[in-house]
Amino acid sequence: MLVPPFEMHVAKSVEDAISLRSKFGDDASFYCGGTELLLVMKLGLTDLAHLIDIKHVDELRSISIDDSGIQIGAAVTYREIENNPLLLADRPEFVSMISGIANLRVRSVGTLGGNLAFADPSSDPATFLLAVNGELEIGSADGKRRIVPMAGFHTGPYQPDMRDNEMIVSIRMPRNPSGGVVVHERMKLKERPNITVAVYASAAQGVVTQARVAIGSIGLIPVRFEEVDESLVGAELANLDGHLKRAATLASDNILVFDDANGSVEYKRHLVDYFVQKVARKAIETILENSNK
Ligand SMILES: Cc1cc2nc3c(=O)[nH]c(=O)nc-3n(C[C@H](O)[C@H](O)[C@H](O)COP(=O)(O)OP(=O)(O)OC[C@H]3O[C@@H](n4cnc5c(N)ncnc54)[C@H](O)[C@@H]3O)c2cc1C
């Protein structure tokens, strides 16, 4: 399988990248780590005459943490996230999720922005960001920026809510001042996860005050259900099992899944039930133990 010939353009800034994309229209695409794009081109699923290399745009390459939260440039690679001391100190569970993606080869060049822009249904970062109320900064041709929540950014498989003259500039997530806990787990039988669940929980005086359960890599897009989140509020160590069972049943009843090579609908609902209970238990037990200290 050979990649068909194309011309590479190296963008100098976000505006330069978007204007090149506008100039070449449907014949062009942004190129970052290339781990998805080159595969799609090799398979002949797309025919692009121009690739716009965005890896050297400074603004897309920075990581910063301040009172407003954590900001990661779209072209930062997974490996750079894994090795970033600020992120390791502030959001170790995010770094740990990133270090379980794919393999070292993919993580050395693959980027967070490329993952979210491609909107593959098996996205670990999209599921994690959904649980922590993450956001994306989107740049457009007129130089304007808009901030969009992760929730709603993936409208379907391979369908990010972005226009042709837009790109992801950065990914944002809150720091963790309230002392909440996030637990992320995935099950992988092949290269990509079969299910990913991320749960955020906070508590006060031994009672869960807030929960967010994100389920990905099993349906068409990562999802959260309000009734699942609400069913965990009020949980205490003494009555945890009942809350967990209710949350898992609501999640597995509500999830939209299909029979395919990864398993039947029944099997997938079972996975959702099992992982929601398991991951929510870990998050809630940890936060309740912390809140009792
Ligand atoms: C073998 C393998 C295993 C994998 N396993 C996992 C896994 O376990 N979990 C998981 O979550 N993912 C997994 N992935 C997916 C992987 O995370 C993505 O391939 C990677 O993050 C894509 O980033 P990239 O920089 O290579 O994107 P590219 O291939 O360069 O780009 C992908 C798409 O996004 C567009 N794009 C890139 N950057 C931007 C931007 N800033 N703004 C707008 N559009 C942009 C490109 O035009 C292209 O359409 C796996 C991939 C492979 C190949």
Ligand as a Chemical Component Dictionary entry (heavy atoms), coordinates in Angstrom:
data_LIG
# 
_chem_comp.id                   LIG 
_chem_comp.type                 NON-POLYMER 
_chem_comp.pdbx_formal_charge   0 
_chem_comp.three_letter_code    LIG 
# 
loop_
_chem_comp_atom.comp_id 
_chem_comp_atom.atom_id 
_chem_comp_atom.alt_atom_id 
_chem_comp_atom.type_symbol 
_chem_comp_atom.charge 
_chem_comp_atom.model_Cartn_x 
_chem_comp_atom.model_Cartn_y 
_chem_comp_atom.model_Cartn_z 
_chem_comp_atom.pdbx_ordinal 
LIG C1  C1  C 0 -2.362 1.327  15.913 1  
LIG C2  C2  C 0 -3.188 2.416  16.526 2  
LIG C3  C3  C 0 -3.718 2.232  17.789 3  
LIG C4  C4  C 0 -4.500 3.242  18.390 4  
LIG N1  N1  N 0 -4.981 3.050  19.646 5  
LIG C5  C5  C 0 -5.703 4.034  20.234 6  
LIG C6  C6  C 0 -6.190 3.897  21.564 7  
LIG O1  O1  O 0 -5.930 2.911  22.254 8  
LIG N2  N2  N 0 -6.921 4.916  22.086 9  
LIG C7  C7  C 0 -7.181 6.063  21.373 10 
LIG O2  O2  O 0 -7.846 6.961  21.878 11 
LIG N3  N3  N 0 -6.713 6.228  20.117 12 
LIG C8  C8  C 0 -6.008 5.251  19.532 13 
LIG N4  N4  N 0 -5.521 5.427  18.274 14 
LIG C9  C9  C 0 -5.796 6.682  17.578 15 
LIG C10 C10 C 0 -4.667 7.688  17.789 16 
LIG O3  O3  O 0 -4.833 8.229  19.057 17 
LIG C11 C11 C 0 -4.746 8.724  16.711 18 
LIG O4  O4  O 0 -4.266 8.047  15.580 19 
LIG C12 C12 C 0 -3.904 9.962  16.884 20 
LIG O5  O5  O 0 -4.176 10.652 18.049 21 
LIG C13 C13 C 0 -4.178 10.919 15.751 22 
LIG O6  O6  O 0 -3.315 12.023 15.862 23 
LIG P1  P1  P 0 -2.403 12.457 14.624 24 
LIG O7  O7  O 0 -1.674 13.667 15.060 25 
LIG O8  O8  O 0 -1.599 11.336 14.106 26 
LIG O9  O9  O 0 -3.543 12.856 13.552 27 
LIG P2  P2  P 0 -3.429 12.923 11.966 28 
LIG O10 O10 O 0 -3.435 11.547 11.387 29 
LIG O11 O11 O 0 -2.327 13.824 11.544 30 
LIG O12 O12 O 0 -4.818 13.640 11.645 31 
LIG C14 C14 C 0 -6.037 12.967 11.831 32 
LIG C15 C15 C 0 -7.177 13.856 11.280 33 
LIG O13 O13 O 0 -7.328 15.014 12.083 34 
LIG C16 C16 C 0 -7.130 16.212 11.322 35 
LIG N5  N5  N 0 -6.405 17.118 12.217 36 
LIG C17 C17 C 0 -5.244 16.872 12.871 37 
LIG N6  N6  N 0 -4.965 17.885 13.709 38 
LIG C18 C18 C 0 -5.970 18.788 13.589 39 
LIG C19 C19 C 0 -6.272 20.039 14.208 40 
LIG N7  N7  N 0 -5.451 20.598 15.127 41 
LIG N8  N8  N 0 -7.412 20.697 13.856 42 
LIG C20 C20 C 0 -8.261 20.147 12.927 43 
LIG N9  N9  N 0 -8.025 18.969 12.300 44 
LIG C21 C21 C 0 -6.894 18.309 12.635 45 
LIG C22 C22 C 0 -6.355 15.777 10.079 46 
LIG O14 O14 O 0 -6.624 16.629 8.990  47 
LIG C23 C23 C 0 -6.907 14.387 9.868  48 
LIG O15 O15 O 0 -8.147 14.446 9.198  49 
LIG C24 C24 C 0 -4.744 4.447  17.664 50 
LIG C25 C25 C 0 -4.194 4.632  16.377 51 
LIG C26 C26 C 0 -3.427 3.638  15.807 52 
LIG C27 C27 C 0 -2.836 3.870  14.429 53 
# 
loop_
_chem_comp_bond.comp_id 
_chem_comp_bond.atom_id_1 
_chem_comp_bond.atom_id_2 
_chem_comp_bond.value_order 
_chem_comp_bond.pdbx_ordinal 
LIG C1  C2  SING 1  
LIG C2  C3  SING 2  
LIG C2  C26 DOUB 3  
LIG C3  C4  DOUB 4  
LIG C4  N1  SING 5  
LIG C4  C24 SING 6  
LIG N1  C5  DOUB 7  
LIG C5  C6  SING 8  
LIG C5  C8  SING 9  
LIG C6  O1  DOUB 10 
LIG C6  N2  SING 11 
LIG N2  C7  SING 12 
LIG C7  O2  DOUB 13 
LIG C7  N3  SING 14 
LIG N3  C8  DOUB 15 
LIG C8  N4  SING 16 
LIG N4  C9  SING 17 
LIG N4  C24 SING 18 
LIG C9  C10 SING 19 
LIG C10 O3  SING 20 
LIG C10 C11 SING 21 
LIG C11 O4  SING 22 
LIG C11 C12 SING 23 
LIG C12 O5  SING 24 
LIG C12 C13 SING 25 
LIG C13 O6  SING 26 
LIG O6  P1  SING 27 
LIG P1  O7  DOUB 28 
LIG P1  O8  SING 29 
LIG P1  O9  SING 30 
LIG O9  P2  SING 31 
LIG P2  O10 DOUB 32 
LIG P2  O11 SING 33 
LIG P2  O12 SING 34 
LIG O12 C14 SING 35 
LIG C14 C15 SING 36 
LIG C15 O13 SING 37 
LIG C15 C23 SING 38 
LIG O13 C16 SING 39 
LIG C16 N5  SING 40 
LIG C16 C22 SING 41 
LIG N5  C17 SING 42 
LIG N5  C21 SING 43 
LIG C17 N6  DOUB 44 
LIG N6  C18 SING 45 
LIG C18 C19 SING 46 
LIG C18 C21 DOUB 47 
LIG C19 N7  SING 48 
LIG C19 N8  DOUB 49 
LIG N8  C20 SING 50 
LIG C20 N9  DOUB 51 
LIG N9  C21 SING 52 
LIG C22 O14 SING 53 
LIG C22 C23 SING 54 
LIG C23 O15 SING 55 
LIG C24 C25 DOUB 56 
LIG C25 C26 SING 57 
LIG C26 C27 SING 58 
# 
